[in-house]
Amino acid sequence: MYRMLFRLVFRRMDPEQAHHLAFRWIRLAARVPVLRTFAAAALAPRYEELRTEAFGLRMHGPFGLAAGFDKNAVGIDGLAMAGFDHVEIGTVTGEPQPGNPKQRLFRLVPDRALINRMGFNNEGSAAVAERLAARKPVFRTTVGVNIGKTKVVPESEAVADYVLSTERLARHADYLVVNVSSPNTPGLRSLQAVDQLRPLLTAVREAADRTVPGRRVPLLVKIAPDLADEDVDAVADLAVELGLDGVIATNTTIARAGLGLVSGPELTAETGGLSGAPLKERSLEVLSRLYARVGDRITLVGVGGVEDAEDAWQRILAGATLVQGYSAFIYRGPFWSREIHQGLAARLALSPYATLAEAVGAATRSTRDTANRKQADA
């Protein structure tokens, strides 16, 4: 039914307008007690075998909604009602900003993909912090807060801008994410270079500890799929060195060539970050490389091209404790999270692993062990 609604209604609308309309329906449903109870029963069935622990946090399962859908923390309960085990809000910047000029969101329907150049449009960290402080949760879910650089802030003042957001938001976050990988804020991705990333992450860690002295707020960094392999390794080593709690792999890509895109050039030529199915292979490669480098010392979150339960399962086998999605929510509709959970439970039952935690990284470890045996025999 949703696919018919998408084809007849949403596909004919401007993508950003369609997003706001659908999100409004989700929020409205969550405000009606009887309706939200029935909706949660249908959309968010719980599977005891999928219960997950990450960063010391216990979650109903491993599958969450990536940052970008709820930029201002206005619909967390509605998204939990829709079955997401964690919801990452943002990206939130130090100061409010309108984002880039419209049109800034494009659907590549044949590719099951999106291109966005939203530009961190959000109400700013002060407003979002106030909303989170006033929130009275209806459904229990883990809330991550993703922070980024305000566009008008020069690169030389980026650390102070992230620290400002941290001081305002850390106390309201179950975990905090430093986003240095969006392609839509000038100069942002240069912060992924280790010599710039080290002081940034150190300052955010110190600010979080100073602001929330009674609790360690888990700190993660989100990286781009466009990093060279040696840069992925460098970020992995830095994460271990600094004692980060996690790495999210990956954000959107600026690549177009080699992804097998079939949408017309009038769409694929649009600037911005590409997400969805075409990102699947590279995102999985980065995740596997990270796990091979860090093992179980750091929690990894797999995101990028996750469309169904098999994609989520492959992310877990590659090394992800948590898995996130976004673009496929637009194409698959409200039962998407339910389908992911059902499929994961079925795959776990058929696997040789007693728990989901045992499956994390199994494929990457097997590949590494095979390579080591071949090298030893050579």
BAMARSE-313177 format. One record per residue (C-alpha): residue in three letters; x negated, y, z. Coordinates in pm, whole numbers, padded with zeros to 5 digits, always signed. Each point is the difference from the previous one (the first is absolute). Layout:
alaXYZ/...
//
This chain:
met+00000+00000+00000/tyr-00281+00241+00088/arg-00168-00054-00335/met+00322+00096-00174/leu+00024+00311+00221/phe-00361+00084-00083/arg+00058-00043-00373/leu+00328+00194-00011/val-00065+00272+00259/phe-00350+00039+00141/arg-00186-00053-00328/arg+00197+00286-00157/met-00094+00237+00282/asp-00319+00192+00059/pro-00214-00243+00205/glu-00051+00242+00287/gln+00371+00080+00020/ala+00082-00371-00007/his-00244-00057+00286/his+00162+00269+00214/leu+00348-00137-00073/ala-00090-00360+00085/phe-00188+00104+00313/arg+00297+00211+00111/trp+00225-00307-00027/ile-00244-00202+00210/arg-00009+00268+00270/leu+00376+00038+00004/ala+00051-00375+00037/ala-00237-00005+00297/arg+00208+00264+00180/val+00318-00210+00002/pro-00026-00259+00282/val+00216-00273-00150/leu-00135+00047-00351/arg-00364-00004+00107/thr+00056-00316+00205/phe+00142-00186-00299/ala-00261+00147-00233/ala-00287-00107+00224/ala+00144-00351+00029/ala+00014-00027-00379/leu-00323+00179-00089/ala-00230-00075+00293/pro+00029-00362+00114/arg-00281-00092+00240/tyr-00229-00300-00036/glu-00182-00098+00316/glu-00281-00162-00199/leu-00078+00332-00170/arg-00058+00195+00320/thr-00324+00189-00038/glu-00249+00175+00225/ala-00223+00273-00140/phe-00203+00270+00178/gly+00139-00141+00324/leu+00356+00073-00120/arg+00266-00268-00026/met+00224+00013-00305/his+00295-00202-00126/gly-00201-00089-00309/pro-00284+00112-00225/phe+00195+00198-00262/gly+00034+00377+00016/leu+00079+00307-00205/ala-00298+00196-00127/ala-00041+00373+00051/gly+00171+00232-00246/phe+00361-00111+00030/asp+00077+00180+00327/lys-00236+00295+00003/asn+00163+00186+00289/ala+00112-00278+00239/val+00367+00060-00072/gly+00115-00359-00062/ile-00205-00245+00205/asp+00301-00180+00145/gly+00161-00035-00342/leu-00317-00155-00138/ala-00029-00235+00297/met+00364-00094-00066/ala-00106-00084-00356/gly-00239-00262+00138/phe-00343+00163+00011/asp-00211-00126+00290/his-00197+00322+00007/val+00061+00338-00158/glu-00286+00231-00090/ile+00117+00360-00020/gly-00174+00282-00184/thr-00229+00101-00144/val+00018+00289+00249/thr-00229+00300-00033/gly-00109+00256+00256/glu+00218+00270-00151/pro+00330-00032-00189/gln-00027+00002-00377/pro+00243-00036-00291/gly-00220-00231-00205/asn-00060+00023-00371/pro+00247+00148-00249/lys+00281-00224-00122/gln+00027-00232-00191/arg-00250-00197+00201/leu+00139-00354+00018/phe+00035-00229-00303/arg+00135-00351-00043/leu-00176-00246-00229/val+00287-00247-00001/pro-00143-00258-00246/asp-00314-00010+00213/arg+00187-00007+00332/ala-00215+00295+00100/leu+00006+00365+00105/ile-00223+00298-00059/asn+00013+00273+00261/arg-00176+00328+00052/met+00210+00111+00295/gly-00288+00179+00167/phe+00075-00079+00367/asn+00329+00189+00009/asn+00099+00001+00369/glu+00117+00218+00286/gly-00337+00005+00175/ser-00134-00172+00310/ala+00166+00232+00254/ala+00351-00064-00135/val-00056-00375-00040/ala-00145-00025+00353/glu+00306+00176+00139/arg+00231-00240-00184/leu-00190-00307+00121/ala+00002+00129+00358/ala+00378+00042-00011/arg+00064-00339-00163/lys+00211-00254+00187/pro-00059-00331-00179/val+00296-00219-00089/phe-00209-00282-00144/arg-00340-00108+00125/thr-00265+00044-00264/thr-00366+00098-00011/val-00056+00357-00122/gly-00322+00093-00173/val-00087+00363-00069/asn-00198+00077-00314/ile-00185+00334-00002/gly-00166+00189-00285/lys-00165+00330-00084/thr+00202+00316-00056/lys-00053+00104-00361/val-00103+00362+00069/val-00256-00105+00261/pro-00349-00003-00154/glu-00197-00321+00012/ser-00242+00156+00249/glu+00287+00036+00250/ala+00161-00338-00066/val-00115-00156+00327/ala+00166+00275+00205/asp+00321-00043-00199/tyr+00013-00375+00069/val-00081+00062+00366/leu+00290+00246+00025/ser+00243-00261-00131/thr-00150-00263+00229/glu+00046+00218+00307/arg+00364+00053-00090/leu+00093-00349-00115/ala-00220-00260+00171/arg+00216-00031+00313/his+00301-00088-00218/ala-00181-00256-00219/asp-00019-00373+00055/tyr-00293+00024-00237/leu-00164+00288-00190/val-00123-00005-00361/val-00253+00238-00153/asn+00092+00037-00366/val-00299+00099-00211/ser+00111-00179-00314/ser+00293+00181-00158/pro-00090+00130-00348/asn+00242+00293+00028/thr-00186+00232+00239/pro-00309+00160-00157/gly-00322-00117+00163/leu+00166-00250+00229/arg-00153-00315-00147/ser-00351+00139+00042/leu+00058-00047+00375/gln-00028-00376-00060/ala-00375+00042-00043/val-00157-00147+00312/asp-00200+00312+00086/gln+00326+00198+00016/leu+00222-00278+00131/arg-00214-00072+00306/pro+00035+00345+00166/leu+00368+00017-00096/leu+00091-00334+00156/thr-00216+00069+00304/ala+00175+00333+00059/val+00348-00153-00042/arg-00089-00284+00239/glu-00121+00248+00260/ala+00307+00219-00044/ala+00235-00297+00041/asp-00180-00115+00315/arg+00001+00352+00141/thr+00369+00054-00077/val+00122-00340+00122/pro-00240-00091+00283/gly+00215-00281+00138/arg+00027-00202-00321/arg-00230-00084-00287/val+00184+00101-00316/pro-00105-00243-00277/leu-00179+00185-00280/leu-00006-00113-00365/val-00129+00144-00324/lys+00175-00038-00337/ile-00222-00038-00305/ala+00046+00020-00377/pro-00013-00293-00243/asp-00226+00208-00223/leu-00301-00026+00231/ala-00295-00186-00146/asp-00069-00334+00169/glu-00311+00133+00174/asp+00207+00288+00141/val+00260-00245+00129/asp-00283-00181+00177/ala-00127+00329+00142/val+00342+00089+00140/ala+00031-00350+00149/asp-00337+00034+00171/leu+00090+00345+00130/ala+00331-00127+00138/val-00185-00267+00196/glu-00265+00247+00115/leu+00259+00248+00131/gly+00223-00264+00152/leu+00302+00086-00212/asp+00309-00207+00060/gly+00085-00053-00365/val-00030+00081-00369/ile+00293+00034-00239/ala-00071-00121-00352/thr+00109+00164-00218/asn+00151+00333-00098/thr+00113+00084-00354/thr-00235-00005-00299/ile-00094+00265-00254/ala-00090-00276-00248/arg+00215-00069-00304/ala-00223-00198-00235/gly-00024-00373+00048/leu+00322-00027+00201/gly+00212-00133-00285/leu+00250+00283+00017/val+00284-00029-00250/ser+00184+00324+00078/gly-00034+00272-00260/pro-00290+00246-00002/glu+00234+00284+00093/leu+00018-00161+00344/thr-00334-00173+00041/ala-00181+00323-00085/glu+00155+00176+00300/thr-00256+00093+00263/gly+00033-00136+00350/gly-00028-00325+00188/leu+00130-00319-00159/ser+00163-00253+00231/gly+00192-00322-00043/ala-00063-00324-00188/pro-00298+00116-00214/leu-00198+00066+00318/lys+00039-00356+00125/glu-00324-00155-00121/arg-00240+00277+00102/ser+00163+00050+00337/leu-00039-00369+00074/glu-00364+00011-00111/val-00078+00287+00237/leu+00178-00173+00287/ser-00190-00325-00056/arg-00329+00186-00019/leu+00074+00183+00325/tyr+00087-00323+00181/ala-00312-00173-00130/arg-00198+00290+00147/val+00173+00054+00336/gly+00171-00333+00074/asp+00215+00015+00310/arg-00182+00294+00155/ile+00247+00249-00150/thr+00368-00031-00084/leu+00076+00040-00369/val+00325+00122-00153/gly+00072-00106-00358/val+00205+00232-00220/gly+00020+00062-00374/gly+00208-00196-00248/val+00184-00205+00262/glu+00328-00102-00163/asp+00107-00328+00153/ala-00077-00259+00266/glu-00272-00162-00211/asp-00183+00333-00027/ala+00027+00049+00376/trp-00122-00356+00062/gln-00300+00052-00227/arg-00090+00316+00193/ile+00009-00196+00326/leu-00217-00279-00143/ala-00243+00266-00125/gly-00039+00150+00347/ala+00292+00229+00079/thr+00160-00026+00342/leu+00263+00251-00110/val+00148+00058-00345/gln+00173+00313-00127/gly+00211+00085-00301/tyr+00177+00300-00148/ser+00048+00012-00377/ala+00179-00335-00020/phe+00254+00126+00257/ile+00124+00236-00271/tyr+00033-00277-00257/arg+00114-00286+00228/gly+00240+00182+00231/pro+00120-00047+00358/phe-00040-00380+00020/trp-00366+00017-00096/ser-00139-00027+00352/arg+00235-00289+00079/glu-00126-00187-00307/ile-00362+00060+00100/his+00058-00139+00350/gln+00192-00302-00123/gly-00271-00079-00254/leu-00284+00042+00249/ala+00170-00230+00250/ala+00046-00262-00272/arg-00362+00025-00115/leu-00132-00026+00354/ala+00212-00311+00061/leu-00147-00167-00310/ser-00357+00106+00075/pro-00263-00178+00209/tyr-00001+00289+00248/ala+00182-00021+00331/thr+00030+00377+00034/leu-00015+00305-00222/ala-00317+00108+00182/glu-00173-00321-00110/ala+00080+00082-00363/val-00160+00346+00012/gly-00310-00004-00220/ala+00017-00373-00077/ala-00043+00041-00375/thr-00289+00244+00034/arg-00176-00225+00251/ser+00045-00299-00231/thr-00144+00189-00295/arg-00296+00118+00207/asp-00071-00348+00135/thr+00014-00149-00350/ala-00243+00264-00126/asn-00235-00067+00292/arg+00002-00377-00068/lys-00078+00054-00365/gln-00284+00233+00090/ala-00137-00253+00248/asp+00014-00277-00262/ala-00172+00213-00266/
//
